[in-house]
Amino acid sequence: MTKFKDDVEAVQELKTIIEKLKKEIGKVIVGQEETIDQLLIALLSRGHCLLIGVPGLAKTLLIKTLSEALDLSFNRIQFTPDLMPSDITGTEILELDQATNQRVFKFIKGPVFANIILADEINRTPPKTQAALLEAMQERQVTAAGNKYTLSEPFFVLATQNPIEQEGTYPLPEAQLDRFMFNIWLDYPSNQEEILIVKNTTSQYNPVVKKVLDAEQIIYFQDLVRRVPVADNVINFAVNLASITRPNSNSSKFIRDSINWGAGPRASQFMILASKASAVVKGHFTPSIADVENVVLPILRHRIIPTFSAEAEGITSVDIVNKILNEVKQ
């Protein structure tokens, strides 16, 4: 890949590359600009995403198109009630060693050994199988029969979930949810966007998505994001936002009445990493408080557990995050 004379030049080049990447994705996906931005921010931050939306909003197509625009290996895992952990991570088989004529165990890698993993309808499989992704998402490795197998970088898990169909599903445990940097909610397209979607998908329109970034470039830009400097006031803002969500004796009455459990330190880390990536894709070399505000909602909404009384009053984690954000900004 092209070597840059300094990080400032690399940031400007990344801005141009991101624009090309969005253009390629836009050949297939109509609208969803905010969702695409969040996916790219998570990728550059080495984070994972949980996409939630009703059927037919092109969640799977979006992820597939993103993988086509990136020169990376891609595997799709359809989560079903009978899926086993070994169906994800891999399994050992007994085979005959031709050289020694002895029977030996050989590890056959599962679909998790790819750069981009689409965990489709992740809540349709029991927690035992959902947990098979925990080590892979956090440690970038798989342990089988006492042996550790390192996953190739970059490693990016994109899980989808249907919010309206609860029969035969298993809610993701909090430990699993916390592994996801972003919880992205997809909304319905606008009227004009839907007209264009229908025109494209009911005709012979068959766009070719060109590859824009390869693995080496992505790893370089991921390292670049880590090198981006952050002012202390921006870090303090992110840490204060996460701290406010934790109910204790010093919390306001609203927090104590509305939140059972708040966000942990991983939320603060993700806010800073995501704000760095958010700044870099816009061509800025350091994030501002506005960059943190842009990523707060998808980072916090799945890390805040409302109380029973809050849920009874129709107060959601999104409402709580928005109220906290408004109070902090005042």
Beta strands, then each sheet from edge to edge (+ up, - down):
strand 1: 49-52
strand 2: 70-71
strand 3: 74-78
strand 4: 90-96
strand 5: 103-109
strand 6: 116-120
strand 7: 141-144
strand 8: 147-150
strand 9: 156-161
strand 10: 182-185
strand 11: 213-214
strand 12: 259-261
strand 13: 305-306
sheet 1: 3+ 6+ 9+ 1+ 10+
sheet 2: 2+ 11+
sheet 3: 4+ 5-
sheet 4: 7+ 8-
sheet 5: 12+ 13-
end
